[in-house]
Amino acid sequence: MTERIAVYPGSFDPITNGHLDIIERARGLCDRLVLAVLVNDEKRPLFSVEERIALIRENVLPSDGARVEVREFSGLLVDFARSVGARMIVRGLRAMSDFEYEFQMALMNRRLAPRVETVFLMAKEEYSYVSSRLVKEVARLGGDVAALTPPGAARALTKAFASPRRAPVRKRPARRRTGRRPRGSTAGS
Ligand code: PNS
């Protein structure tokens, strides 16, 4: 029988309990699950791709389901999927707010690679509000993220935000002397 290979792509910056939940669900649907970590320097990730991969590897444990591999990728996701022989792309859906972006991406990927299907999986309700972005924000502001990420990721976040190298503070734009509002601001903001 042909091996069913699925790709679960993402930034994983860092991995959260929501990601882990999707991984466990996806493992029941394929024989081999390739976690594809985007090398997305333009998004200025907090963790390097090597660090993100290490955090995934130390937290995805052997189980009865599909075996899991972790790889980095750049370029088109469908090219990566084809290069590993995957017919399935797995994405997690949390709330309706995810839907539009995910729908567009799935249709674009289908246009580029009609034989690769995108499959959406829903994480447990308790993770429906958990995203790497929010977890980073909470950790940066000193909040507790221990229940939202695997322990290694929580520790890495604490360390990252304790180091000034990792937490660049953006300069505020210089105030205009004219008293006019800067471009892009709205009345009352
Ligand atoms: O975890 P993220 O940041 O939501 O993951 C986004 C990801 C990696 C799935 C997406 O950015 C992606 O597929 N990037 C590869 C570039 C690509 O294939 N673009 C065209 C499809 S829309």
Boltz pocket constraint, residues with backbone or C-beta under 6 A from the ligand:
constraints:
  - pocket:
      binder: B
      contacts: [[A, 9], [A, 10], [A, 11], [A, 12], [A, 36], [A, 38], [A, 75], [A, 76], [A, 77], [A, 78], [A, 104], [A, 105], [A, 108], [A, 109]]
      max_distance: 6.0
